[in-house]
Amino acid sequence: MTERFIGLMSGTSRDGVDAVLTEIHDDGTLEVVDYCQIDYPDDLAQDLATAATTETLRYRQLGTLDARLGQLFARAVHALLDQTGLTPGAIRAIGSHGQTVHHAPDAEPPFTWQIGDPFRIAEATGIDTVAQFRPRDIAAGGEGAPLACGFHAMQFGAADETRAVLNLGGIANVTWLQPGHPVIGFDCGPANTLMDDWNRRHHSTPFDRDGAWARTGTPDPELLTRLLGDPFFQRPPPKSTGPEYFSPGWLRSLARDRLDRVRPEDIQATLAELTVEGIRHALEHLHTQPPDRTLVCGGGAHNRHLMQRLAQALPDTRVESTERHGVPAQQVEGAAFAWLAARTLAGESGNLPEVTGARGPRVLGCIIPGGTRPAGHESYAP
């Protein structure tokens, strides 16, 4: 029996909501059927950036953001249904990652916080909605991230070669898939988050399309050495991070005496090299031999300059988009949360303890029924 699931992903780049329609078959295989993206309105994107990079936020602001995002996520579902001609009854469930406003696995106590009210999604669509995937792993002693590694293993693993799956969202994370060995995965450092912010400060565009601006600059060796000296890059996994750590404030604290002396385009080129070098260091930590292939997904896969620099920095592996392996780069993470929703409904674990550091496998997420339920049964957790 084949069931349809929709995955909703809003990553650390804060550029919009990806809605991915998948079909999951009896044998556990997944096929991406369709996709759409809803952009964040400029004011909402700015409010989210503020929420992710400030230590203080009024509860009314946060509550309003949560509600507005839930409405936008529901709009993304309706847009996808309109695009495909499907009715809500044709969808088994929605898996909604939500928008991370703060990820703090090293806090005491540790926590992670995603907003985008799933009750509004379920109410507006009439479809069962699974959300809040990360907190259960945190409660079990894990990092709460990365969670897509199990999906990467299922979708992109190969019996005859070693592969690395590299997700370039706001933050970069890698999944190491070596036949006969446990899956390894962790966050590498910033991918697009710092480049996007620096670009917005100097241009009217939300990101540096194709890395065209970075290409005109020359990396600053002194600044790059400083940035790579951050202890995060030397920490062994399990580890995860977010734009609340690799923030504009982080850049200013390490580069204050360089930002006014170095050309803006050179700073952008340096930030691109920071992404590349963080990834290269991560892969060196993982292996004695390079992977046969490095499959790239996320928005950074569309950055031609970044992809070219990765290929140059990793000459002994074949760097290519996940699109060549059945899932377009922008749709991988949304598909992963559709897959995780299916596992939650089946009562199957969604985390990999060897990746996140949790005490064991856990069923992730809370289920909010989309249809009418008896009073007192609006929500339940597995």
C-alpha positions in Angstrom: 0.0 0.0 0.0 1.3 3.4 -1.0 0.5 6.4 1.2 1.1 10.1 0.5 2.8 12.4 3.0 3.7 16.1 2.8 6.9 17.4 4.4 7.2 21.0 5.4 10.6 22.4 5.9 11.7 25.9 6.9 15.4 25.9 7.5 18.0 28.2 9.1 18.2 30.3 6.0 14.7 31.7 6.7 13.9 32.1 3.0 10.5 30.4 3.0 8.6 27.2 3.4 9.2 24.1 1.2 6.2 21.8 0.8 7.2 18.4 -0.6 4.7 15.8 -1.7 6.0 12.2 -1.3 4.7 8.7 -1.8 6.0 6.1 0.7 5.6 2.5 -0.4 5.2 -0.7 1.6 8.9 -1.5 1.3 9.8 1.8 2.9 11.1 3.4 -0.2 10.1 7.0 -0.9 9.4 8.9 -4.1 9.1 12.7 -4.4 6.0 13.5 -6.5 5.7 17.3 -6.4 6.9 20.4 -4.6 6.2 24.1 -4.1 7.8 26.9 -2.1 6.0 29.8 -0.3 8.4 32.7 0.3 8.4 34.5 3.6 7.0 38.1 3.4 9.9 40.5 4.0 8.5 41.7 7.4 8.1 38.1 8.6 11.6 37.1 7.4 13.0 40.1 9.3 11.0 39.3 12.5 12.3 35.7 12.3 15.9 36.9 11.9 15.5 39.1 14.9 14.0 36.2 16.9 16.9 33.9 16.0 19.7 36.4 16.9 18.4 38.2 19.9 18.5 37.0 23.6 15.3 38.9 24.5 11.9 38.7 22.8 8.5 39.7 24.2 6.1 36.8 24.6 3.5 38.6 22.4 6.0 38.8 19.6 6.9 35.2 19.8 3.3 34.1 20.1 2.3 36.2 17.0 5.2 34.7 15.0 4.2 31.2 16.0 0.6 31.8 14.8 1.6 33.6 11.6 4.0 30.8 10.7 1.4 28.2 11.3 -0.9 30.0 8.9 1.8 30.3 6.3 2.7 26.6 6.6 -1.0 25.7 6.0 -1.0 28.0 3.0 1.9 26.0 1.6 0.0 22.8 2.0 -3.1 24.2 0.2 -0.9 25.6 -2.6 0.6 22.1 -3.1 -2.8 20.5 -3.1 -4.1 23.0 -5.6 -1.0 22.4 -7.7 -1.5 18.6 -7.7 -5.3 18.5 -7.8 -5.3 16.3 -4.7 -7.8 16.6 -1.8 -6.8 16.6 1.9 -8.2 13.1 2.2 -5.6 11.9 -0.2 -2.8 12.8 2.2 -2.0 10.5 5.2 -0.2 13.1 7.2 1.9 16.3 7.2 5.4 16.3 8.8 6.2 19.9 9.8 9.7 20.7 11.0 8.8 24.2 12.0 11.1 27.3 12.1 13.9 27.1 14.6 14.2 30.2 16.6 16.8 28.9 19.1 18.8 25.6 19.2 20.7 25.2 22.5 21.8 21.6 23.1 24.7 22.9 25.3 22.5 25.0 27.6 21.6 23.8 31.1 19.1 22.4 30.7 19.5 21.9 27.0 16.6 22.8 24.7 15.6 23.4 21.1 12.7 25.6 20.0 10.8 25.4 16.7 7.7 27.5 16.0 5.0 27.4 13.3 1.8 26.3 15.2 1.0 22.8 14.1 -2.5 23.0 15.5 -3.3 25.7 13.0 -1.8 23.6 10.2 -4.1 20.6 11.2 -7.1 22.9 11.7 -6.7 24.7 8.4 -5.9 21.6 6.3 -7.9 18.9 8.0 -4.8 16.6 7.7 -3.1 14.9 10.6 0.0 16.8 11.4 3.2 15.6 13.1 5.5 18.3 14.5 8.0 19.0 17.3 10.5 16.3 16.2 13.6 17.6 17.8 12.7 18.1 21.5 12.3 14.3 22.2 15.8 13.6 21.1 17.0 16.5 23.3 15.1 15.1 26.3 16.8 11.8 25.7 20.2 13.4 26.0 20.8 14.0 22.3 21.7 17.1 20.3 18.3 17.1 18.6 20.1 17.4 15.3 20.8 16.4 12.6 17.7 14.3 12.2 17.7 13.8 8.4 20.6 11.3 8.5 18.4 8.2 8.7 16.5 9.4 5.6 19.8 10.1 3.8 20.9 6.6 4.6 17.7 5.1 3.3 17.5 7.3 0.2 21.1 7.7 -0.9 23.1 4.8 0.7 24.8 2.4 -1.7 26.2 -1.1 -1.1 29.1 -0.6 -3.5 30.5 2.8 -2.5 31.0 5.2 0.3 29.0 8.4 0.1 28.8 11.7 2.0 25.5 13.6 1.9 26.1 17.3 2.5 23.2 19.5 3.3 23.9 23.2 2.7 21.1 25.2 4.3 21.8 28.0 6.7 24.0 25.5 8.5 26.0 22.8 6.9 25.7 19.2 8.0 27.1 16.0 6.7 26.0 12.3 6.7 28.6 9.7 6.2 27.4 6.5 4.6 30.0 3.7 4.4 28.8 0.2 3.6 28.9 -2.1 6.6 29.5 0.8 9.1 27.1 2.8 11.3 25.8 6.1 10.0 27.7 9.1 11.2 26.4 12.7 11.0 26.9 16.1 12.5 26.8 19.8 11.8 29.9 21.2 10.2 29.4 24.9 10.8 27.8 27.7 8.8 26.8 27.2 5.2 24.6 30.1 3.9 23.6 31.9 7.0 26.5 34.3 7.2 26.8 34.8 3.5 23.1 35.6 3.2 23.3 38.2 6.0 26.4 39.9 4.6 24.8 40.0 1.2 21.6 41.5 2.5 23.6 44.3 4.3 25.2 45.4 0.9 22.5 44.5 -1.7 18.8 44.5 -2.0 18.7 40.7 -2.7 18.1 38.1 0.0 21.1 36.0 -1.1 24.1 36.0 -3.4 22.7 34.2 -6.4 25.1 31.7 -7.8 27.8 33.1 -5.5 28.4 35.8 -8.2 29.4 38.5 -5.6 31.7 36.1 -3.7 33.4 35.2 -7.0 34.4 38.9 -7.5 36.3 38.9 -4.1 39.5 37.4 -2.7 39.4 35.5 0.6 41.2 37.2 3.4 43.6 34.7 4.9 44.0 36.3 8.3 40.2 36.6 8.8 39.6 33.0 7.6 42.2 31.7 10.1 40.5 33.6 12.9 37.1 32.2 12.0 38.3 28.6 11.7 39.9 29.0 15.1 36.5 28.8 16.7 36.4 25.8 19.1 33.2 24.4 17.4 35.3 23.3 14.4 37.6 21.2 16.6 34.9 19.6 18.7 34.3 15.9 18.0 30.7 14.8 17.2 28.0 14.5 18.2 27.5 18.2 17.7 25.0 20.6 16.2 24.6 24.3 15.9 22.6 27.1 14.4 22.5 30.8 13.3 22.1 31.8 17.0 25.7 30.7 17.4 27.2 31.5 13.9 25.4 34.9 14.0 26.3 38.3 12.6 27.4 39.1 16.2 29.8 36.1 16.1 31.3 37.5 12.9 31.7 41.0 14.3 33.3 39.7 17.5 36.1 37.9 15.5 36.4 40.3 12.6 35.7 43.8 14.1 39.1 45.2 13.1 38.8 43.6 9.6 35.3 44.5 8.5 36.1 48.1 7.8 39.5 47.4 6.3 38.6 44.6 3.9 36.4 45.1 0.8 32.9 43.8 1.3 33.2 41.4 -1.6 36.4 40.0 0.0 34.5 39.4 3.2 31.8 37.5 1.2 34.5 35.4 -0.5 36.0 34.7 2.9 32.6 33.5 4.2 32.3 31.2 1.2 35.7 29.8 2.1 34.7 29.3 5.7 31.9 27.1 4.5 34.2 25.1 2.3 36.9 24.7 4.8 34.5 23.7 7.6 33.2 20.9 5.3 36.6 19.8 4.3 37.7 19.6 7.9 34.6 17.6 8.8 35.2 15.1 6.0 38.8 14.7 7.0 37.7 13.9 10.5 35.4 11.1 9.2 37.7 9.1 7.0 41.1 7.8 6.1 39.9 7.6 2.5 37.6 10.2 0.8 34.1 9.2 -0.1 33.5 8.0 -3.6 30.7 10.6 -4.0 29.6 13.7 -2.1 25.9 14.4 -2.7 24.9 18.0 -2.0 21.4 19.2 -1.1 19.9 22.3 0.3 19.9 25.8 -1.1 23.7 25.9 -1.3 23.6 23.3 -4.0 22.4 26.0 -6.3 25.4 28.3 -5.5 27.7 27.6 -8.5 30.7 29.3 -6.9 30.3 27.3 -3.7 29.9 24.0 -5.6 33.0 24.8 -7.7 35.0 25.6 -4.6 33.9 22.4 -3.0 34.9 20.3 -6.0 38.3 22.0 -6.0 38.8 21.5 -2.2 37.7 17.9 -2.4 39.5 16.6 -5.5 39.3 13.0 -4.6 35.5 12.7 -4.4 32.8 13.3 -7.0 30.8 16.3 -5.9 27.3 16.4 -7.4 23.7 17.3 -6.5 21.3 14.8 -5.0 19.1 15.5 -8.0 21.2 13.0 -9.9 20.1 10.5 -7.4 16.4 11.0 -7.5 15.6 13.9 -5.2 16.2 17.6 -6.2 18.5 19.4 -3.8 15.8 21.8 -2.5 13.4 19.0 -1.7 15.5 16.6 0.3 14.9 18.0 3.8 11.2 18.4 3.3 11.1 14.8 2.1 13.0 13.8 5.2 10.3 15.2 7.5 7.6 13.5 5.5 9.5 10.3 6.0 9.9 11.0 9.7 6.2 11.7 10.1 5.5 8.3 8.6 7.8 6.7 11.1 6.1 8.5 14.0 2.7 7.3 12.9 4.1 3.7 12.6 5.6 4.0 16.1 9.1 3.7 14.7 12.1 5.6 15.9 13.2 8.6 14.0 16.5 9.5 15.5 19.9 7.8 15.2 21.5 7.7 18.6 25.0 7.3 17.1 24.4 10.6 15.3 22.7 12.7 17.9 24.1 11.2 21.1 20.7 10.3 22.5 20.5 7.5 25.0 18.6 5.4 22.5 16.2 5.3 19.6 13.1 7.4 20.2 9.7 7.9 18.4 9.8 11.6 17.6 7.1 14.2 17.3 3.6 14.9 18.5 0.6 14.0 16.4 -2.2 16.6 16.0 -5.3 15.0 14.3 -6.6 17.0 11.4 -10.2 15.8 11.4 -12.9 16.1 14.1 -12.1 14.2 17.2 -14.0 13.7 20.5 -13.4 16.4 23.1 -10.2 15.7 25.0 -8.5 14.0 22.1 -7.3 17.0 20.1 -3.6 16.1 20.5 -1.6 13.1 21.7 2.1 12.2 21.7 3.3 8.6 21.0 
